[in-house]
């Protein structure tokens, strides 16, 4: 079909030519895609303001003509899709842009969602729903922005199969709780398996990580600030170890 429609969240935009933009979207049914918004940087554009990071939109796109891919037997796109129509579902970016803490968290969430959807066109419904839920919670100020970010990061890792072991030993699966935490090993480790250099986080920090993973918000909201800071550091380190690359916007987050 040359035209298709989907719900999406704008993850990132960058300039193309004098008036166009390349827009990276995480869609409900088609996964992550990139498309060109023609003329959206002009003041006369009908939908340029809707294609901003953090916007939840209903978008119609035109698929460029495809031709057979030699040796593979399936169509190959000649270029990026074209944005032909955009309707706003919820402009989370505009609501969050006046709050530095919430805005930096939203940017880090969008960048992380892009990193967790490495294959373009591969459906990622659970990641999409997690992204929309995090932005909605941020816009409604339901919890501390830093907690929302940490919950998004640890649940994204769970979806990707990188969930840190918190209730058993990451090496031998001995039931916990265990006092040591090792990033490379994959989470908490028992005394017999503990590698050199393992951290010994506060028990409250590990309880907070478990609460964020299973959406136990009463426990998460009541966590003391030292435990929140330590849990944030462990989650960020675990994430960037598995991604093998840092999240550029994460150091900008106001903790």
ABEGO torsion letter per residue (X at the ends): XABBBBBBBBABBBBBEAABBBBBBBBAAAEBBBBBBBGAABAABAAAAABBBGBBBBBBBBBBBBBBBBGAGBBBBAEBBBBABBBBABBAAAAAAABAAAAAAAAAAAAAAAAABABBGBBBAAAAAAAAAAAAAAAAGABBAAAAAAAAAAAAAAAAGABBBAABBAAAGBBOBBABBBAAAGEBBBAAABBBGBBBBBAAAAAAAAAAAAGBAAAAAABBAAAAAAAAAAAAAAAAAAAGBBBAAAAABBX
